[in-house]
Amino acid sequence: MALPESPAPPAPHPEPAVDDGATTVPDDELGPVSRILAVPLIPFVAAWEAAKALGRGVVAAGRWARGWLVGVGRAVGRLIGVAGRAVAWPFRAGYRVLVGLAATVWDGMVHAGRLVVARLAAVARYAAAPVRAADASSPPCCAGSSWRRGPPPGRW
């Protein structure tokens, strides 16, 4: 008895090509003219790719340097602030002393001025007493006149 023959495996079907908008040409189909034109362009393409990689590296290094410099700058700024406060402290203390001294002198001058004005007012009252007495005892011809108010209406 003969064994039944197994069916042959199905032939592989080529997968459908995906159309991505770009035409891809296998290396087999490049002609000699295309190969001759591609060879001189290789250094330019390599230089372009190297420039892109260098640019990315420079950007990354710049970001790292910026972070480092910002940290150093902040530390230097804090150090300068501390040093500035240390240098300014005696001047601020001196300023406070001078302001206190000026306030004390001002208060003293105000007090002295009030005393002088009070004394001058007392002297003026004493000096004005004879004038007031003379005004009160003025003769009838000048009755009602005062050196403050002037003569009464209709006189002189």
Secondary structure, DSSP 8 states (H G I E B T S, - for coil): --------------------S-----GGG--HHHHHHHHHHHHHHHHHHHHHHHHHHHHHHHHHHHHHHHHHHHHHHHHHHHHHHHHHHHHHHHHHHHHHHHHHHHHHHHHHHHHHHHHHHHHHHHHHHHHHHHHHT--GGGTT-BTTTBS-TT--
